[in-house]
């Protein structure tokens, strides 16, 4: 595909985000789109955001758990850039109308104390690079109609990122059992779904190593101070109405936020 065509795809996704109106899947409109081209589309829109004053603060891995792949009809993970503009404060309210078709995910977040990158990165390298871990919620949101996505579609759409909320209980990874920690999502105090961090490629540290090695093919290196999201430990839940969402990792901590219905304000 030509650079002009990739620019066209990027422009259509920016417009969909800005207007809150989803588009047809890029792979349907541009059948020649492949994963490398889709990642280039993602980078084009990240560059646009940075030129407008945004800031790159990390990277994410998505659809790493089998339950997530089954839910969205994918057979492999996606990945994306994390921009400062997508981060929201815990305890504040988000308007439902800010999103198109949002889902809520619970996952760990890792903050790096030193750079991490390159081919043949191991789990030991990942552990050595992490400063601390936090409970986090990611709101995923697709600019593609009815979430009718394949890998190229979600890659072009920056891994379907919507918003990120970090919790306030940082822990050293040596103090956590990331191989098997139960995570629970609640809405208005009612348990909606639960899962184990073991669903994230055996453990989320392995998922980060996978992401580092995959993005090394594009020359991407993670920097000190960046946030890395390794993916959800449970199936994402639709965010359809106003109320309070609470995500808890047992024995670790809780992160929560409110959703408001703009029409009711």
C-alpha atoms as one frame of an Amber mdcrd trajectory, in Angstrom:
protein
   0.000   0.000   0.000   1.183   3.513  -0.691   1.884   6.070   2.022  -1.041
   8.134   0.687  -3.431   5.232   1.276  -2.139   4.696   4.811  -2.674   8.411
   5.432  -6.259   8.009   4.209  -6.918   5.189   6.668  -5.350   7.193   9.495
  -7.432  10.241   8.630 -10.675   8.232   8.611  -9.908   6.809  12.066  -9.047
  10.249  13.460 -12.335  11.583  12.149 -14.241   8.666  13.673 -12.645   9.336
  17.068 -13.241  13.071  16.861 -16.868  12.796  15.721 -17.789   9.741  17.787
 -19.054   7.984  14.670 -17.641   4.542  13.812 -16.520   3.527  10.330 -16.444
   0.299   8.377 -13.534  -1.979   9.190 -10.407  -0.659   7.423  -9.642  -4.112
   6.022 -13.029  -4.046   4.261 -12.381  -0.667   2.672  -8.659  -1.264   2.026
  -8.296  -5.072   1.495  -4.552  -4.792   0.956  -3.942  -3.651   4.539  -1.542
  -5.972   6.401  -0.323  -5.889  10.050   2.800  -3.888   9.211   0.761  -1.329
   7.309  -1.822  -1.211  10.092   0.889  -0.486  12.648   2.160   2.285  10.378
  -1.362   3.763  10.375  -1.271   3.644  14.166   2.060   5.485  14.204   0.751
   8.140  11.813  -2.050   8.982  14.229   0.284   8.906  17.224   2.510  11.400
  15.422  -0.533  13.612  14.777  -1.394  13.494  18.488   2.156  14.344  19.529
   2.236  17.260  17.078  -0.946  18.549  18.735   0.720  18.532  22.163  -0.025
  15.026  23.437   2.682  12.855  25.039   3.700   9.232  24.604   3.666   7.591
  28.049   3.801   3.871  27.297   2.526   0.872  25.366  -0.234  -1.691  25.686
  -0.902  -5.290  24.765  -4.462  -6.372  24.098  -6.421  -9.554  23.518  -3.681
 -11.683  25.044  -6.110 -13.797  27.104  -8.054 -16.536  25.323 -11.352 -15.189
  26.704 -10.645 -11.823  25.073  -9.702 -13.343  21.721 -12.887 -15.408  21.750
 -15.001 -12.384  22.655 -13.757 -10.284  19.736 -13.092 -12.990  17.180  -9.311
 -12.606  17.124  -6.656 -15.309  17.134  -3.656 -13.230  18.214  -2.882 -10.195
  20.381  -2.885  -6.560  19.332  -0.758  -3.706  20.644  -0.754   0.051  20.767
   0.732   3.277  22.048  -0.459   4.896  25.289  -0.958   8.660  25.130  -1.240
  10.940  28.141  -4.568  12.297  26.877  -6.197   8.896  27.367  -5.366   8.689
  31.086  -8.090   9.611  33.574  -7.850  10.097  37.336  -9.177   7.458  39.689
 -12.322   8.599  41.465 -13.352  11.063  38.770 -16.324  10.636  36.467 -16.199
   9.828  32.759 -19.099  10.660  30.449 -20.430   7.634  28.595 -20.901   9.793
  25.492 -17.144  10.334  25.322 -16.916   6.827  23.850 -18.522   4.932  20.972
 -18.906   1.345  22.221 -16.763   1.032  25.355 -15.821  -2.040  27.373 -14.151
  -2.195  30.796 -11.076  -4.339  31.472  -9.114  -5.013  34.663  -5.377  -5.557
  34.323  -2.041  -4.868  36.000   0.027  -1.894  34.919   3.801  -1.775  35.146
   5.976   1.325  35.444   9.544   0.997  34.216  12.603   2.223  36.091  14.924
   1.732  33.117  14.725   1.158  29.356  13.540  -2.189  28.062  13.749  -3.365
  24.480  15.309  -5.465  21.793  14.979  -8.965  20.416  15.427 -11.919  22.781
  14.173  -9.992  25.816  13.367 -12.452  28.605  10.980 -12.423  31.563  14.026
 -11.892  33.793  14.841  -8.727  31.823  11.272  -7.538  32.319  11.371  -8.112
  36.090  14.677  -6.261  36.324  13.263  -3.238  34.432  10.016  -2.790  36.400
   9.878  -0.197  39.176   6.444  -1.191  40.475   3.046  -2.588  39.518  -0.386
  -0.964  39.883  -3.966  -2.203  39.522  -5.418  -0.577  36.411  -8.578  -0.352
  34.378  -8.469   0.054  30.634 -11.562   1.167  28.764 -11.323  -0.203  25.259
 -13.325   1.468  22.510 -13.416   0.782  18.788 -13.791   3.240  15.940 -15.018
   0.275  13.853 -18.749  -0.361  13.572 -20.069  -3.019  15.957 -16.537  -4.110
  16.903 -16.376  -6.041  13.614 -12.588  -6.184  13.761  -9.688  -8.299  12.648
  -6.090  -7.862  13.714  -5.318  -5.202  11.093  -8.371  -3.173  12.068  -7.562
  -2.972  15.758  -3.857  -2.353  15.082  -4.733   0.583  12.835  -7.070   1.825
  15.591  -4.222   1.862  18.151  -5.262  -1.364  19.817  -8.812  -0.032  20.355
  -7.637   2.148  23.239 -10.222   4.379  24.913  -9.004   5.390  28.390  -6.756
   4.201  31.209  -7.218   4.610  34.973  -4.340   3.717  37.300  -4.922   2.688
  40.905  -3.029   4.001  43.909  -1.470   0.885  45.441   1.974   0.456  43.878
   3.752  -2.784  44.730   7.082  -4.355  43.875   6.574  -7.326  41.595   8.535
  -9.454  44.066   5.719  -8.834  46.582   2.980 -10.073  44.227   1.882 -13.470
  42.954   1.356 -12.442  39.349   1.107 -16.078  38.331  -2.255 -16.443  40.071
  -3.906 -13.375  41.579  -7.694 -13.187  41.373  -9.116 -10.049  39.808 -12.753
  -9.003  40.163 -14.782  -6.374  38.302 -17.832  -4.937  40.060 -20.501  -2.535
  38.831 -22.445  -0.645  41.494 -21.121  -3.103  44.076 -22.226  -6.224  42.217
 -19.631  -8.687  40.970 -19.797  -8.852  37.198 -16.852 -11.079  36.292 -13.624
 -12.454  37.754 -10.425 -13.987  36.441  -6.805 -14.754  37.266  -3.631 -12.960
  36.216  -2.527 -16.413  35.060  -4.818 -15.851  32.059  -2.372 -13.238  30.766
  -0.005 -15.572  28.878   0.655 -17.573  32.051   1.598 -14.387  33.879   1.629
 -10.713  32.824   5.424 -10.487  33.008   5.624 -13.011  30.171   3.110 -10.902
  28.250   5.354  -7.849  28.584   8.311  -9.870  27.292   6.174 -10.935  24.319
   5.285  -7.298  23.609   8.900  -6.124  23.856  10.025  -8.760  21.375   7.151
  -8.065  18.980   7.713  -4.309  18.904  11.460  -4.749  18.543  10.670  -5.587
  14.909   9.558  -1.953  14.523  12.552  -0.519  16.362  10.468   0.314  19.441
  12.217   0.478  22.822  10.374   1.152  26.085  11.766   4.042  28.131  12.219
   4.575  31.856   9.079   6.022  33.433   6.740   4.578  30.819   3.618   2.568
  31.682   3.137  -0.871  30.144  -0.263  -2.591  30.098   0.062  -6.364  29.503
  -3.619  -7.061  28.807  -6.724  -8.016  30.737  -6.998 -11.056  32.984 -10.731
 -11.399  32.300 -13.254 -10.825  29.561 -14.092  -7.178  28.912 -17.538  -6.004
  30.057 -19.708  -3.493  28.133 -19.899  -0.028  29.714 -23.483   0.792  28.832
 -24.880   2.862  31.695 -24.104   5.301  34.466 -22.721   3.944  37.718 -19.536
   3.030  39.567 -17.001   0.497  38.326 -14.605  -1.132  40.776 -11.714  -3.398
  39.896  -9.902  -5.321  42.635  -6.911  -7.614  42.663  -7.254  -9.668  45.840
  -4.478  -9.019  48.321  -3.193  -6.123  46.257  -5.525  -3.179  45.693  -8.537
  -1.571  44.048  -9.099   0.945  41.259 -12.470   2.560  40.557 -14.216   5.245
  38.553 -17.699   6.566  37.852 -19.596   6.743  34.577 -22.139   9.494  34.020
 -24.838   9.773  31.420 -24.310  13.169  29.781 -27.935  13.292  28.708 -29.008
  13.180  32.358 -26.810  16.122  33.400
